Amino acid sequence: FADAATLEVKVPMADGGRRSTIVLLPDGAGPFPAIVVRSPYGLPTSPPGAVQLKEDATAEEILATWAPVLKRGYAIVQQNTRGRGNSEGIDMLFQADRADGRAFARWIISQEWSDGTFRVTGDAADGFAGYLMVAERPAGLTGAFFQASCANLLQQGVIRDTGGLQMEVLAPWIIQQAWDSGAQNLKDMAARGVDNAGVRVKSKALLDRLFGGDGTALMQRPLAAFDPVASIQPNWAAFIGEAGYGERSRYFDAAADIEVPVTHVGLWQDTFLDCTLDAFNRAKGDQSLIVLNGSHYDIDNPETWAAAGLEAAFLDWLDKRSKPAVRYMVETGPADRLFESDTWPPKAPRPWTLFLNKDALSPQDGTSGRIGTIVTDIEEAVPTEAGRNLVLPAGSEMSGLPVDGNGRIVRLGPQLSSDAVLLGKVTLHTSIRTAAEDADVVARLIAVDAVGKPRQLLETLFRARYRAGRAAPTPLKANEEVPISISLGSTAHYLKAGERLGLVLQGSNVPRWDMASGFDIDPSLAGSAKRIVTQVESDG
């Protein structure tokens, strides 16, 4: 890169392997503070800022996108994570990134060009590795900027503490990485008897089906032997299983260990939004939050950045300029307005309670007893439609209003008498009863306009076996009424007069979530029924 001194080095780690690293130094004698990226993707990588690059962009063209950062006197340090790209070692699905992050931090601040300080940035998977590095609180760390990423991957991300696996996120991501594996990682796969060429063919075929909208590609049984994921990642079965989940999920809970200022950027329809909000609320230190309209890949859209002034936000972060703690857009509201708050959720004017009754959602207490029945059927899964997806189409658009009955409950509230903003967290409190040991409840919050057209606001899966958390799986007792609370997540959504809120309850949502109810993740449930009927009840 013509405007900076560029170094390519191999940084030694505690496991004896070396990680491929690129260093760009700005003009001047130094020493310099550093901006750090650790990435499982190919290097070099561009900075936050919706940089538009040609598909065949050269390394020099990619590095040139860091010019605004270099001009501010920062060194740029990028490293491939273990087993990725030209880095040595075996890819461990981020389970080495705390240790490697510590070692990398020590190396950075020991360099002659370093002033002893650095900050970390990255989006999506770069952010996974970055959050884990920040969580180790290494000497010299002064802050971070992450977008569309996750600091609690196994409780709020690809696995949920009271839910299932986000299969349409997790499986395709692992499959795509088959093309970016390092030489040592590929050699290890071959040594385990994996046909690397065959895996690539299978991977491409499966991804083509997924990107073509065919979610049945992710309905293989048993899930622990999912092909080709289990071939690519030998730790797959252990990664998704119940055994050791408490310790494993604590390792990935970077939010609990953050103590430096971090800017967390999310989008309302991003698959990792719950992670973003969770990290902002639980991390210690001076945290800031920006939430924009759009889905995961819109973070790379120049229009998104322009509408939100996000490029200025990144430069403000570089220049350490103070801004309000929370800035957020409102879905279906003004496209270029950022609202401000000191907290998330903001202090809403009033709580809004609707009661789940036999025939409707009502502002008044109503039906006590059975509301309806939902069905989880492994042979007839309810397909994913709308929502915070990664591979399948994401967003709020629905093909039509779901029909009540046949294993699905649909209840609508009254028409709004005036415009309103639904703002903050949404929680469903109800009870269920089933003859099975487990049950899935997928809850979807929708809005229906004056002509009957629906759009989805929020959606989640609650797995009754994990009602006390995934680390304490508790089977249901046959036909016992069990009270449950389901967090659907957070929203900021503009509603017009004449619209109605609605609630849809169903037994599955495939392939966004795994299918279903621990049928074969846990060997002890291998003989579980393949069709589960669950009664939903209300105390009025």
N, C-alpha and C positions, 0 to 999 in steps of 0.2 A: 504494500500500500504506500503510495508515493508520499503521503503527508505524515507518515509516522514510521518510527523504527519498529520493525516487526520481528519478533523472535518466535521460533518454534522449538519447544523443549518437551522432554519427557520427565514428569515429576514423579519421584518415587513415593510409594505409599507403604503403610504398615504391613500389608500383605505381601510385600516384595515386588508387586507389579508396578508398572509405570503408566501414568495417565497422560495422554496426548494433550498438550497445552499450547495455546497461542497467546502471545503478549504483544500489545501495541503500546508504544510509549509516545507521549505528546512531545512537541518541541520544548526545548529547555533542558537545563541541567538536572532538574529534579531536586530532591526526591518528590514522588507523586503519590496521592491517594489513588486507590484502584476501584474500578467497577468490575464485579466478578459475575460470570455466568458459568454454571455447571450444567452440561446438557447431555442427554442420551441420543440426541440427533446429530446430524453431520455438522462439522465445523468448517468454516466460521459461521456464526449466526448473527442476525441483525438485532438492533436494540428495540425496546418498546417504541412504538410510534407509527404503526401501520405503514411501514416501509414497503413500497411496491417494487418488487424485483422480478426480472424475467426468470422463467423457469430454468434457463441455461446461464444464469448470472454467474460470473466468475468469482473466485475468492476475493480478488481485489475489489470488485464492485460491491460485494457484501460488506467487506471491512470498511469501505468508504462511507457507509451509512452511519458509522460511529463518529463522523467528523464533528458534530456539535458537542459531543462528549469530550473528545480529545481537545477541542478548542478551550474547554473549561479547565484544562489541566489535569484530567484524569487519565491514568493508564487503564487499558482494557485488557482483562485477563479472562480467557475462555478455556474451559476444559471439558473433554469428553468423559462421561462417567464410566465406571468399571465395566469392561466388556463391550463397550460401544465404540463405534468408529475405529480409530487407530489406538485406542487405549487397551492395555493389557488387562487380563483378569477375566472372570466369569460374571456375566450379568446376573444380578441377584434381585431384580425387581425392587430397586431402591433400598434394599436392606443392608447396603454397605455405605450409604451416603452420609450417615452421621460421622463414622470413622474417617472416611475419605475426605469429608468436608473439613474436619479438624486438621488433618495432615496438610491439606491444601492451604488452609489459613496460615499455618506455621510457615510454610514455604513462601507464601506471598510476602509476609511482613519481614522475612529474613533477607529479601533481595535488596541489592544496593540501590535500585531505583525506587524502592518503596519508602513512603514516609511513615510506615507502621500502621496505616489505617486502610480500611476498605469497606465497600458496601456491595450488596448482592442484589441482582435483578434476574428476571426471567418470567416467561409465561408458560402455562400448561405444564408439561412434564419437566421443563427446565425449572419451573417454580417448585415442583415436588422436591427435586434435589436441593434447590436453593433454600427452601423452608427448613429442611433437615439440617443443612449447614448452619443456618442462623440459630436453630434450636440448641446447638452445641455451645453457644455463647463464646466463640473463640476470641482470643485477644486480638485487638485491632478492629473488630467489627463495630461499625457505627450506625448501620441502618440497612433497609431493604425496600424494594419496590417490586411487587408481584402482581400479575394480572391473569385472570381466567385460570386460576390454579387452586391448589388444595394443601392445607397445613394439617389435615386430620384425615388421611386417606382411607383409613379402615373403620372410621366411625361416621364420618359425614361425606365420604367420597365414593369410591368404587364399591365399598362394602359399608353397610349401614348398621349401626349398633342395635336398632330394633327392627331392621328390615332385612332385605336380601342383597344380592349382588347386582350391580348395574352391569349386566352382561353386555349390552350394546356399547358400553364404554370400554370395559376391561378386556374382553376377548379380542376385538379388532385392534386395540392398541398393541397388545402383545404380538398379535399376528403380523402387524405392519413392521414391527421391530426385527423380524427375521431378515429383512433386507439391510439393516444397519448394524448387525452384529459384528464385533471385532473378530480378528483372525483367531485369537485364542478361544473365544466363545464358540465360534463355528467348529473349531477342532474338537472342543469338548463335546459338542452335540454329536459329531461324527463318531467319537469314541463311545458314546452311549448307544450307538447303533441307529442314530437318526439319519435318514436319507435327506440331506439338506436340499438337494434339488427337488425331490418329491414334495418336501414340506413347502417349498416356495410355490409349486404348482397348486397344491391344495389351498394354500393361503390366498393366492390370487383368486381362485375360483370362489372361495367363501366370501372374500371382500367384494367381489363383483356382485354376488347375490345380495349382500347387505346394502351396498350403495345403490343397488337397483330396487331396494325397498322390500326384499324378501327376508323377513325376520325369522322364518323357520330355519334358516341356516344356523341359528344359535340354540336349537332345541334338541341337541344331541343328548343321549343318555348312555352311561352315567356321566354326570357333570365333571366329576373328579378326573375322568379320563378324556376330557374334551379334546378332540383332534382338529387341528394340529397344535393347539395351545400347550397341551401336556408334553409334546415333543420339544417345543421351543423352550419351555420353562419347566425344568424338572421339579421346581418347588411349587408348582401350580396347586396340587391337591392340598398341600400343607398351608399354602397362602390363603385359600378360600375356606378351609375347614374350621371347625369349632375348637379343636384341641389347640391349646396355647394362644387362643385369640386375645385374651386379656393382656398378656405380655407383648404380643405382636402389635396390637393396636396402640398400646402405650408408646412403643418405639416410634410409630408413625404420627403420634400426636405432637407435632412440632409446636402447635399453638400454645400448649401448656408450658413451654419452655422459653418462649420469646420474651426478651427484656429490652429490646432496642426499638427505636421508631421504625415502623413499617407502614407503607402505603399499600393497601389491598384494593385491587380493582376487579370488579365482577360485572356480569350482565344478567338481566332478569331471567333470560331463558338459557343461561349457561348451565351445563351439567354440574359444574363445581360451585354454583352460587352458595349453597348451604355452607360449604367449606369457607368461602370468603367471609361471610357474615360471622361464622363461628370464630374464625381467627381474629377478626377485628374486636369482637367482644371479650375474648378470653386472654389474648396476649397482653403482657404487661408493657408499660412504657407509653410513649406518645404515638398512638395508633391513629391512622386515618383511613377512610373508606370512600370509594367512588363506585357507584352502581349505575350502569348505563342500560339503555334498551338494546335488545339483540340477543343472539345466541353465541355459542362458544367461538365460532370462527369469525364473527363480526368484530372481534377485538382487533383483527388485522385489516378492517375496512377503513380507508381514509375518511369516509363520511362519518363513521362513528367517532373517530378522534376529533374531527373538525367540529361536529355538533356539540361535543362535550368539552371542547378545549383541552383534550387529554394530552396533546403534545406539550402544551404549556404546563400541565400538571407534572409531567415527567421532568421538564426543565426546572420547574419550581422545586421538585425533589432534589435534583442535582445541585441547585443553588441554595437549598435549605431554607426556602421561603415558606413561612407559615401560612396555612390555609384552614378553613373550617374542618372540624373532625370528620363530618359526614356530608357528602354531596351525592345526590341521587336524582335520576330521572323517574318520571311516572309513565308507565306503559299506557299507550293510547292517549297520552296527554301531550303537552307541547314538546315538539321534537328537538328543540334546541335549548331547553331550560334545565338547569341543575338547581334543585332545591337544596337547602342547607339545614343541618341539624347538629346538635352536640352529641347525640346518641343514636344508636340503632337498636330497636325501632325508635322513631321519633316519638315524642310525647303526643299521642293522638288526642283529639278533642274529646272522644268518648269511645268506650269499648262497644262492640257490636255483637250481640248474641242472637243466634237463630236456633230454634229447637227442632230436632229431627223427629217429625211426627209420621203417622202412618201414611198420610197422603201428601205432605208438603213440608217445606221448611217454614217455620212460623216464628214471628217475634214473641208469641205467647206460649206459655207452657201448654203441653197437649198430651198426646198419646203416651200411655205407660204400657209397656209390654212389647210384643213382637212388631218390628217395623217391616221386615221382609227377609228374604233369603238370598245369599250369594253362593256361587258355586265355583270351585277350583277344579278344573278338569284337565288332566295332563294331555288328553287327546283332542280337546277343543279349547285351546287357550284363547283368551281375549287378546287381540293384537294391539300393539302399541300405536297410539294415535296422538300426535301433538306432544308437547312437554319439553323438558330440558334434556334433549337427546344430543348425542355426539355424532353418530353416523347416520341415523334415520333423520328425516326432516324434523327440525326443531321449531318451537314456537307455539302459538296459541291456536292456530287454525285447526278446526275440526270439520269432518265431512258432513256431519249432521248431528242432531240431538239424539243421544243414546236413548233406547227404548227401555222403559221399566219392565221388569219381569224376566223370565228365563235365566235366572241366576244373577240378575243385576238389579240394583236399587237405584232409582232416579227420583230425586225430590227437588222441587223448585220453590223458591221463596216468593214473596210478594213483589210487585213492580215498585221500583223506586219512585218516589214522588218528586225528587229533585236530583241534580247531579251530585256525585259523591266520589271521594277517593278512598279506596280500600287500602289501608296502610298498616304494615306491621306483620306480626305473626298470626297464623291461623291454626287452631287446634280443634280436633273433633274428640268429644267425650261420648262414649257409648258403651254397650256391652255386647258380647258375642256368646254363642252356645253352639257346640258341635260334638259329634260322637268321636271325632278323630283326635289324635294326639297333638295336632298342629293345624293352623289355618292361616291363610293369607287374606289380608283385607287391603285392597287398593282403593284409596280415597282420592277423588278428583273434584276440585272446586272449579266450577264453570260459571260463566256469565252468559245470559241469553238476551239478545236484543229484542226490540219491540216486534220484529217480524219473525222471531223464533230461531234466529241464527245463533249457534253457540260458539264460544271460544273458551279454551282451557286456561285457567289462571295458575293453578297449582296441582300437583299430583305426587303421591308417594305410596310406598308399600309398607305395611305393618305386618310383621310375622309374629303370631301369637306366642310361638316358642321362645321368642326373644323379648317378651314384654318386660322382663327385668334386666335386659341387656344381653348381648350376644355372649358375653363371658359367663353368664349364668342361665343356660338354656333350661327351660322348665316346661315339660310336656303338659298339655291340657288334660283335665279329667273329663271323662265322657259325660256330655250333656250338662256340665256345670256352667252356670252363668259366670262370665269373667268380665269385669269392667276393664276397659282399655282407654288410653288417651293416645291419639295419633297426631303428631305434629306434621302438618302439611308444608311447613316452611314459611317464608316471608314473601310479601309482595308489596308493590306500590302501583296500583292500577286504577285508572280513571273509569268511572261508571256513569252512564248517562241516565237521565230521567226516563222511566219506562222500561229500563233493563231489570233483569232479575238475577239474583245469585242462585246457583244450583249445586247440588251435591250428588255425585255418582259414586256408588260403592260396587265393587266387583271383586272377583276372586283371583285375578291374575292380570298381568300386563306384559306380554312377551313380544319382542325380546328385550325391552328395556330392563326388566328384572328377570332373574333366574326363575325357572319353572320347576317346582314351586313347593313351598312348605317343607323344605328339607327332605324331599323324597329320596335323594341319594347322595347329598353332601355328607351327611352323617351315616356311617354304616349301620348304626343301630336303627335307622329308620328305613332300611332298604326294603322292608316288607310293607311299608305304609300303603294305604289305599291310594289309588290313582285318581280318585274323584272325591272331593270333600265338600259337603254341604254345611254351610254355616248360617245360623240364624243371627240377625242383628236386632238388638233389643234396646229399648229406651226406658228410663225411669220417669220420663215426662219432663 
